[in-house]
Amino acid sequence: MMNSLIERLIATHRHLNREIRREAARGVPDHFRLRHLKKQRLAVKDRLVRHIPEASEFRRAACRLLARVRGPRQAEG
């Protein structure tokens, strides 16, 4: 299914973002690893764009996925 592929790609993109932040935060980051992670992240983003041509649609899909992961919002107050 297309939705599961998109969800996997978004999850992979998020994972790569976390790894990039973690590596960059190290005292002495491995610049080769950072470059490799960023290339992987860009490749995933390119695949996403092929499946979701409009960036606004990508954002909406990501927001819907995040909403499902987080669950229903609790009422404030």
VOBA-1610 file (N, C-alpha, C; in pm, whole numbers, padded with zeros to 5 digits, always signed):
BEGIN
Met+00083-00119+00000Met+00000+00000+00000Met+00087+00125+00000Met+00040+00227-00066Met+00114+00352-00077Met+00127+00420+00059Asn+00019+00419+00139Asn+00024+00487+00268Asn+00128+00425+00360Ser+00139+00292+00359Ser+00238+00231+00448Ser+00379+00264+00402Leu+00401+00271+00271Leu+00532+00311+00219Leu+00565+00452+00265Ile+00470+00542+00251Ile+00491+00681+00291Ile+00518+00689+00441Glu+00442+00614+00520Glu+00463+00614+00665Glu+00602+00562+00701Arg+00647+00458+00632Arg+00781+00405+00658Arg+00888+00507+00620Leu+00868+00575+00508Leu+00966+00675+00466Leu+00970+00792+00564Ile+00855+00835+00611Ile+00851+00944+00709Ile+00919+00901+00837Ala+00893+00778+00882Ala+00956+00728+01004Ala+01108+00720+00986Thr+01152+00676+00869Thr+01296+00669+00841Thr+01357+00808+00841His+01289+00904+00781His+01336+01042+00777His+01350+01097+00920Arg+01251+01071+01005Arg+01256+01118+01144Arg+01372+01052+01218His+01392+00922+01195His+01502+00850+01259His+01637+00910+01218Leu+01652+00937+01090Leu+01777+00996+01041Leu+01799+01135+01101Asn+01692+01213+01114Asn+01704+01344+01179Asn+01756+01330+01321Arg+01701+01233+01396Arg+01747+01211+01533Arg+01894+01172+01536Glu+01934+01083+01445Glu+02073+01038+01440Glu+02167+01154+01404Ile+02124+01239+01313Ile+02205+01355+01274Ile+02222+01449+01393Arg+02113+01477+01464Arg+02122+01564+01582Arg+02212+01502+01688Arg+02198+01372+01709Arg+02279+01304+01810Arg+02428+01310+01774Glu+02459+01284+01648Glu+02600+01287+01605Glu+02656+01428+01613Ala+02578+01528+01571Ala+02624+01666+01572Ala+02647+01716+01715Ala+02573+01661+01811Ala+02584+01705+01950Ala+02704+01643+02022Arg+02766+01543+01962Arg+02883+01481+02025Arg+02996+01582+02037Gly+03083+01560+02132Gly+03197+01650+02152Gly+03280+01666+02026Val+03310+01555+01962Val+03384+01556+01835Val+03303+01474+01736Pro+03213+01538+01661Pro+03128+01463+01568Pro+03210+01400+01455Asp+03163+01286+01411Asp+03224+01216+01297Asp+03164+01278+01171His+03240+01362+01104His+03189+01435+00988His+03158+01342+00871Phe+03230+01231+00859Phe+03200+01135+00754Phe+03063+01072+00780Arg+03036+01035+00906Arg+02905+00977+00941Arg+02794+01080+00920Leu+02819+01204+00960Leu+02717+01309+00940Leu+02683+01325+00792Arg+02786+01329+00708Arg+02764+01344+00564Arg+02685+01225+00510His+02718+01104+00556His+02648+00984+00512His+02501+00988+00555Leu+02476+01025+00682Leu+02339+01033+00732Leu+02258+01138+00655Lys+02320+01252+00626Lys+02250+01357+00552Lys+02217+01314+00409Lys+02308+01238+00347Lys+02280+01187+00213Lys+02166+01087+00216Gln+02163+01003+00320Gln+02054+00907+00334Gln+01921+00981+00353Arg+01923+01084+00439Arg+01802+01160+00465Arg+01751+01226+00336Leu+01842+01281+00257Leu+01803+01344+00131Leu+01745+01241+00034Ala+01802+01121+00030Ala+01751+01016-00057Ala+01609+00978-00016Val+01584+00970+00114Val+01450+00938+00163Val+01354+01050+00126Lys+01398+01173+00143Lys+01312+01288+00108Lys+01280+01287-00041Asp+01378+01255-00125Asp+01353+01246-00269Asp+01249+01140-00301Arg+01257+01026-00232Arg+01157+00921-00254Arg+01019+00969-00211Leu+01013+01040-00099Leu+00885+01093-00053Leu+00826+01190-00154Val+00909+01277-00207Val+00862+01377-00303Val+00807+01310-00429Arg+00867+01198-00467Arg+00815+01124-00583Arg+00675+01072-00558His+00647+01035-00433His+00516+00981-00399His+00418+01088-00356Ile+00469+01199-00306Ile+00385+01313-00267Ile+00445+01436-00332Pro+00403+01469-00454Pro+00467+01575-00531Pro+00464+01714-00466Glu+00357+01749-00400Glu+00349+01883-00344Glu+00399+01885-00200Ala+00483+01979-00168Ala+00538+01989-00033Ala+00427+02008+00070Ser+00324+02083+00035Ser+00215+02105+00130Ser+00144+01973+00160Glu+00131+01889+00061Glu+00069+01759+00083Glu+00157+01673+00173Phe+00290+01684+00156Phe+00383+01612+00242Phe+00365+01655+00387Arg+00356+01786+00409Arg+00337+01836+00545Arg+00206+01785+00605Arg+00099+01787+00526Arg-00030+01739+00577Arg-00022+01591+00611Ala+00043+01512+00524Ala+00057+01369+00550Ala+00139+01346+00677Ala+00246+01422+00694Ala+00330+01408+00813Ala+00251+01445+00938Cys+00173+01551+00931Cys+00092+01593+01046Cys-00012+01488+01082Arg-00075+01429+00980Arg-00173+01323+01007Arg-00106+01204+01073Leu+00011+01167+01024Leu+00083+01054+01081Leu+00122+01084+01226Leu+00174+01203+01251Leu+00212+01240+01387Leu+00090+01242+01480Ala-00022+01287+01429Ala-00144+01291+01511Ala-00184+01149+01550Arg-00171+01055+01457Arg-00205+00916+01488Arg-00109+00858+01591Val+00018+00892+01580Val+00119+00840+01672Val+00095+00896+01812Arg+00066+01024+01820Arg+00047+01090+01949Arg-00088+01060+02012Gly-00186+01022+01931Gly-00320+00995+01982Gly-00402+01123+01986Pro-00527+01111+02029Pro-00614+01230+02033Pro-00563+01330+02135Arg-00580+01454+02100Arg-00536+01562+02190Arg-00631+01569+02310Gln-00572+01595+02425Gln-00653+01609+02544Gln-00700+01753+02555Ala-00819+01768+02608Ala-00874+01904+02624Ala-00790+01980+02725Glu-00763+02106+02689Glu-00684+02192+02778Glu-00777+02259+02877Gly-00723+02293+02993Gly-00798+02374+03086Gly-00829+02301+03206
//
